[in-house]
Amino acid sequence: MTCDHDCEPEVVLTPDLPHYGKQICPRCKAFLKWVPKPDSDASKYRRPESHRELVARYSTGKCQSCQYPADKLPGRQVLEAHHLVPYEAGGSDERDNILILCTGCHRLEHLKRNYFRPPLD
């Protein structure tokens, strides 16, 4: 949404929402856009370098689940390395234990692991 006012947008933090904050017009209070967490924020998630190296090593340029090409992923989605057997359960960085997934499919795999699969022994 936009408004016709020529003024500097105001950022309103939204701690009760999954978004960091939102930009609004200070005059009419119209919502302008969501604001991501700034890079300077210490709590911002940063993907480990080792995971980026796994993507570089094993990626074919698309998500192994939905087959979406990396250069066409929406928003700020990227390809990510997913361990089929997690490190804490004895998993490794070998190719047969790694899936290269887009952000959405990676989240879905963790949801399935946490809520729909029996725990690993």
C-alpha positions in Angstrom: 0.0 0.0 0.0 1.1 3.5 -0.6 -0.1 7.0 0.3 0.2 10.3 -1.4 2.1 12.0 1.4 5.7 13.1 0.8 7.2 12.4 4.1 9.8 10.1 5.7 8.3 6.7 6.6 8.2 5.8 10.3 9.4 2.3 11.4 7.2 0.6 14.1 8.7 -2.4 15.7 6.3 -5.4 15.9 7.6 -7.8 18.6 4.3 -9.8 18.7 4.6 -10.6 15.0 7.1 -12.7 13.1 8.2 -9.6 11.3 10.8 -7.3 12.9 8.8 -4.1 12.1 6.7 -2.2 9.6 7.0 1.1 7.8 4.0 3.4 8.0 3.2 6.9 6.9 3.5 9.1 10.0 0.7 11.3 8.7 -2.0 8.9 7.6 -0.7 5.7 9.3 -0.9 3.7 6.1 1.1 0.5 6.0 3.9 0.8 3.5 6.0 -2.4 3.9 7.5 -4.9 6.3 11.0 -4.1 7.6 13.6 -7.0 8.1 15.8 -7.2 11.1 18.9 -5.1 10.5 22.2 -6.8 10.0 23.6 -5.0 13.0 21.1 -6.8 15.3 23.0 -9.5 17.3 20.0 -11.8 17.3 19.7 -12.0 13.6 20.1 -15.5 12.3 23.2 -16.0 10.2 23.6 -19.2 8.3 26.8 -21.0 9.2 29.6 -20.8 6.7 29.9 -24.6 6.7 26.3 -24.9 5.5 27.0 -22.4 2.6 30.0 -24.5 1.7 27.7 -27.6 1.5 25.3 -25.8 -0.8 28.2 -24.7 -3.0 29.6 -28.3 -3.1 26.3 -30.3 -3.6 23.8 -27.9 -5.3 22.5 -28.5 -8.8 21.1 -25.0 -8.9 17.6 -26.0 -7.7 15.7 -27.3 -4.7 15.8 -31.1 -4.5 12.2 -31.1 -3.2 10.2 -28.6 -5.2 12.7 -28.3 -8.1 12.4 -24.5 -8.0 15.6 -22.9 -9.6 17.8 -21.0 -7.2 17.8 -17.8 -9.3 13.9 -17.7 -9.3 13.3 -18.2 -5.6 10.8 -15.7 -4.2 11.7 -13.1 -1.6 14.9 -13.7 0.3 14.7 -17.5 0.0 18.0 -19.3 -0.9 19.2 -22.8 -1.2 20.1 -24.4 2.2 21.8 -27.6 3.3 19.6 -30.0 5.2 21.0 -32.9 7.2 18.8 -36.0 6.9 20.4 -37.4 10.1 21.3 -34.4 12.3 24.8 -34.0 13.7 23.5 -34.7 17.2 22.2 -38.1 16.1 25.5 -39.0 14.4 24.9 -37.5 11.0 27.7 -36.3 8.7 28.4 -33.9 5.8 28.6 -36.7 3.3 26.5 -36.3 0.2 24.1 -39.1 1.0 23.1 -37.3 4.3 22.5 -33.9 2.7 19.6 -32.4 0.8 19.8 -29.0 -0.9 16.5 -27.3 -0.3 15.0 -23.9 -0.7 14.2 -22.0 2.5 10.5 -23.0 2.4 11.1 -26.7 1.9 13.9 -26.7 4.5 11.4 -25.3 7.1 8.9 -27.9 6.1 11.4 -30.7 6.6 12.2 -29.5 10.1 8.5 -29.2 10.8 8.0 -32.8 9.7 11.1 -33.9 11.7 9.9 -32.2 14.9 6.2 -33.0 14.8 5.5 -36.0 12.6 8.4 -38.4 12.8 9.4 -40.6 15.8 12.6 -39.4 17.5 15.9 -40.9 16.3 17.4 -43.4 18.8 
